[in-house]
């Protein structure tokens, strides 16, 4: 069983802006919220915590609460917004809609300075598949957008349409 923890929003996301491939600090109460999210998992016999290197602080907090090892993996990084880091979320959504439309013909077209759909498949989905193949109960710590992308595994999951995972929640992913 894999438990997916969607971390609370960081300072940029709280302001309605996009976080790219740079570390963005959290609001003061976010660490407490994250610790509270770990409480129901304490009796689940979790063996390892995984997170991206950008979410390493969150992964360490969860590992500390659940008393198990933590592994940071570059492959689990969120979608690279490229030059749109810090841009307003509604503007970035329009950029994504245009790129997603282009991906129907050529999935290797990147967001300016960022990821293409091919790069997401090669990096993020490959890293998640490796985790899914491991034995035992595991926790994956990531942001809400990446959680939605991992759940749906299609380009449309990048655009906020009301069907995404919520920040600050725990989800269960069953291994096949």
C-alpha positions in Angstrom: 0.0 0.0 0.0 1.2 3.5 -0.8 0.0 6.5 1.2 0.3 9.7 -0.7 0.6 12.8 1.5 -0.3 16.0 -0.4 1.7 18.7 1.5 0.1 22.0 2.6 0.6 24.9 0.2 3.8 26.8 0.2 4.2 30.6 0.3 3.9 31.1 -3.5 0.8 28.9 -3.8 -0.9 30.7 -0.9 -0.6 33.9 -3.0 -2.0 32.2 -6.1 1.3 31.8 -7.9 3.1 28.9 -9.4 6.0 27.0 -7.8 8.5 25.6 -10.3 11.8 23.8 -9.7 13.0 26.0 -6.9 12.5 25.4 -3.2 9.8 27.6 -1.7 9.4 27.9 2.0 6.2 27.2 3.9 4.0 29.3 6.1 4.8 28.8 9.8 1.8 26.6 10.6 2.3 24.3 7.6 4.8 22.1 9.5 2.2 21.5 12.2 -0.4 20.7 9.6 2.0 18.1 8.1 2.7 16.5 11.4 -1.0 16.3 12.0 -1.5 14.5 8.7 0.9 11.8 9.9 -1.1 10.8 12.9 -3.5 8.3 11.1 -0.4 6.6 9.5 1.4 5.9 12.8 -0.2 2.4 13.1 0.2 1.5 9.4 3.7 0.0 9.7 5.2 2.3 7.1 8.7 1.2 6.1 10.0 4.2 4.0 9.1 7.7 3.1 9.8 9.0 -0.5 9.8 12.6 -1.6 11.4 14.8 -4.3 14.5 16.7 -3.5 12.4 19.9 -3.5 10.1 18.4 -0.8 12.9 16.9 1.2 12.1 19.0 4.3 8.5 17.6 4.2 9.8 14.1 3.7 12.1 14.4 6.8 9.2 15.7 8.9 7.1 12.8 7.9 9.9 10.3 8.4 10.6 11.8 11.9 6.9 11.4 12.8 6.6 7.9 11.5 10.1 6.7 12.7 11.3 5.3 9.4 13.9 6.1 6.8 13.5 8.9 4.2 14.7 8.8 0.5 14.7 11.9 -1.7 14.5 11.3 -5.4 15.1 13.8 -8.2 12.6 11.8 -10.3 9.7 12.7 -8.1 10.0 16.5 -8.7 6.9 18.4 -9.6 6.2 19.5 -13.2 8.8 22.0 -14.2 7.0 25.3 -14.9 10.3 26.7 -16.4 10.2 30.5 -16.8 6.7 30.6 -15.3 8.0 30.1 -11.7 6.3 32.7 -9.6 3.8 33.6 -12.3 0.1 34.0 -11.5 -1.7 30.7 -11.5 -4.5 31.8 -13.9 -1.9 33.0 -16.5 0.1 29.7 -16.1 -3.1 27.7 -16.6 -3.6 29.4 -20.0 0.0 28.6 -20.9 -0.6 25.0 -20.0 -3.8 24.8 -22.0 -1.9 25.9 -25.1 0.9 23.5 -24.6 -1.4 20.6 -23.8 -3.1 21.3 -27.1 0.3 21.1 -28.9 1.1 17.8 -27.2 -1.6 16.0 -29.1 0.7 16.4 -32.2 4.1 16.5 -30.5 4.5 15.5 -26.8 8.1 16.6 -26.8 7.3 20.3 -27.0 8.3 21.8 -23.6 6.8 24.6 -21.6 9.3 27.5 -22.1 12.3 26.5 -20.1 10.5 23.6 -18.4 9.1 20.1 -18.9 7.5 18.5 -21.9 5.0 15.6 -21.6 7.8 13.2 -22.7 10.1 14.4 -19.9 7.3 13.9 -17.4 6.8 10.3 -18.6 10.5 9.5 -18.5 11.2 11.1 -15.1 8.1 11.2 -12.8 6.1 8.2 -14.0 9.2 6.1 -14.1 10.2 7.0 -10.6 6.6 6.3 -9.3 6.6 2.9 -11.1 9.8 2.0 -9.3 8.2 2.9 -6.0 5.1 0.9 -6.8 7.2 -2.2 -7.4 8.7 -2.1 -3.9 7.4 -4.2 -1.0 5.9 -2.9 2.2 3.8 0.1 3.1 5.3 3.3 1.8 4.6 7.0 1.9 5.1 9.4 -0.9 5.2 13.1 0.1 4.5 15.5 -2.8 2.5 18.6 -3.7 -1.2 18.5 -4.8 -0.5 19.1 -8.5 2.0 16.2 -8.7 -0.4 14.0 -6.8 -3.1 14.7 -9.4 -0.7 14.1 -12.2 0.4 10.7 -10.7 -3.2 9.7 -10.2 -4.5 10.6 -13.7 -1.3 10.2 -15.8 -2.6 12.3 -18.6 -1.7 15.9 -19.7 -5.1 17.3 -18.8 -4.3 16.6 -15.1 -1.9 19.6 -15.2 -4.8 22.1 -15.6 -6.8 22.9 -12.5 -10.3 21.8 -13.4 -11.8 21.0 -10.0 -10.9 17.3 -10.1 -7.4 17.7 -8.6 -6.3 16.4 -5.2 -6.5 18.9 -2.3 -3.4 20.2 -0.5 -3.0 18.9 3.0 -4.6 15.5 2.6 -3.6 11.8 2.7 -4.6 9.5 -0.2 -4.3 5.7 -0.6 -2.8 4.2 -3.7 -3.1 0.5 -4.1 -0.3 -1.4 -5.7 -1.4 -3.5 -8.7 
